[in-house]
Structure formats: C-alpha cells, structure tokens
Amino acid sequence: MVKFPPAPRAGDVVYKGTGLDVGYPQKVVFRGADIEIKRGEKVALVGRNGEGKTTMMRVITGSLEPFAGESRLGHNVKTGYYAQNQEDALDGRETVYGTLERIAVGEVRTRLRDILAAFLFRGEDIDKRVSVLSGGERARLAMACLMLQPYNLLALDEPTNHMDIRSKEILKQALQRYDGTLVVVSHDRDFLDGLVDKLYEFRDGKVSEHLGGVAEFLERRKIETLQELERRFAPSAPNPVKPASPAPSRPRPDAMDRKKKNRLAFLERQMADLERKLKELEAVLSAPGEQDDIMELTSNYLNAKRDLDAYETEWLELQ
C-alpha cells in the first residue's frame, strides 16, 4: 500500500492569492483571480489548455511572480511539486533504486524497496536504468521521489499523463489517504472523482471557484468529461479577413468553410465514439472478469486515449 509520509502541521490557510494578474511578458493569461486553499483541502485546477492552470501552479510553488496582486503561502508550508513531464528530469544513467537512494535521507532510506514495490517496481526492476523505462514507469518513479520527504502541500501538474490505469488507481488511493493539502491539475475525470472537494476553473482570462467534486462541476456545466471543456467552451475564432482578389487557383472561401465544417463534424463524431469506448473500457478494467485480458484491454485504452488526444488537438487547431 502506497502511503505518503504524515504531513507536518501547517497554518489554517495554506495558500492565498488575491487580485492576481498572472502571465508572461508577452501575454497576461488571467486577471483579478482570488484563490484560497485551506489546510487539508484537495483542490483541482481545471479548464482548457492555455488558460493558466500550469502557470498558476508556478505561482503557488514560487517559481513565477504575479504581475499584480498578492500571492503567499501559509505558515510552515512545505511544498512537493510534480511538474508536467517531471519524469524527463530524471537521470537516465541512474538505476531505479539509485534514483531514490541518491535523494533519500534519514529513516526513509530503510523503506526504499517498499516504496518502489508500491509503485510496481519489484525484483530486477529496481536495477533497471532510467533510460530504458517507459513513460509510465518514469512517471511512477518521479512520483515515488515525492514520498521521500514529509510535504504538507502537494502540487501535482498532470500527474497521470503517462500512467496506466493500475498506476493511476494506486496514486489516487494514496492521495485519498494523504492528510496534507493537495492541488492538482488534471483532465482525468475518473482520477479526480472522489479525490477533490473543490475546483477552480480557468476560463476566458478569469478564475472561478466551484465547491464540491468533479461530478457536480460537470453536471453544472452540462458536460460529461473535462475534455469537453476544450470543445464546448472554446473561444470563438475571429472571422478571417477575406482577400480582395483571391488567386483563381484557390478554392472559394465558402468551399473552404464547408470543408472545414465537414472536418470538424467528422472529428466531433470520432471524439464522441472514442469517449464512449473509453468509458466502456474503464468499466471493464474496474471489474475485469476471468476471461478478460488486462494487458490487451489496457493497450486498447491507451491507444484510444492517444487517438482522442490527437483528434482534440486537430479540432482546436481548426477553431
């Protein structure tokens, strides 16, 4: 069983941001945001890609200063941060066991094999070089590194991106038992369901608070998955400027519009079919029968998820 170390006691308010304008020199991503996270809360940051979720994580963890407003951590807060593609920061020359051994201090050094076993590294697996690990294995190893110190705020940015279903469930159960504060960026409804009790939605340059779990949030939004935020609530694209004298060889704008609409309709049908397929696979994988091939089902799930991500990316580019 995976267990994070007991969280040292922090102040009642773990993080508070007031009137935050946040972004980068070339662009302000959102303005006037008020965010308060209290001790013991488990909070999700949700919304379309590019709306500022990861940027907000950088503010919370202190690696980015807001343009305006006040941002501060509470008393005695110690943050463990898992960034997107955190696994890429691992040393490929190191072994799985050596990765943990190099950064572990104190009593936890006696439990490294147990921690690795909980994240499915057993036997000869712990002697593998990081360079030969799959993306999911690297993600599990990077998460195991977070268990070496007693943090009281875990900030996790898309922690399940490369994890298989079993690994995600192991992590989810560990986070449910975690007695500290959690802030997580994720598009994974199943991972967030039953885990978080408050959400902040990043949308159109603003941040809004939603009390309750992800199911209540989706019901209020009248959608079934967080991926639908990308499509249903995407900003309208500006109308293209019509050229005064189009070249004769180019298709007419109305023909281009029809082609684009047809492609969008095709993509939406494909995404709907894949979302149904993923739900069916998730139902089987959550309670497999004796005749079910778990490896094949997991492979089908990951392939469908990759296809869905590719279709969604194209859909957004056409908007």
Secondary structure, DSSP 8 states (H G I E B T S, - for coil): -----------SEEEEEEEEEEEETTEEEEEEEEEEEETT-EEEEEESTTSSHHHHHHHHTTSS--SEEEEEE-TT--EEEE-TTGGGGS-TTSBHHHHHHHH--GGGGGGHHHHHHHTT--GGGGGSBGGG--HHHHHHHHHHHGGGS--SEEEEESTTTT--HHHHHHHHHHHHH--SEEEEE---HHHHTTT-SEEEEEETTEEEEEES-HHHHHHHHT-SSTTHHHHHT----------SS--TTS--HHHHHHHHHHHHHHHHHHHHHHHHHHHHHHHHHHS--TT--HHHHHHHHHHHHHHHHHHHHHHHHH-
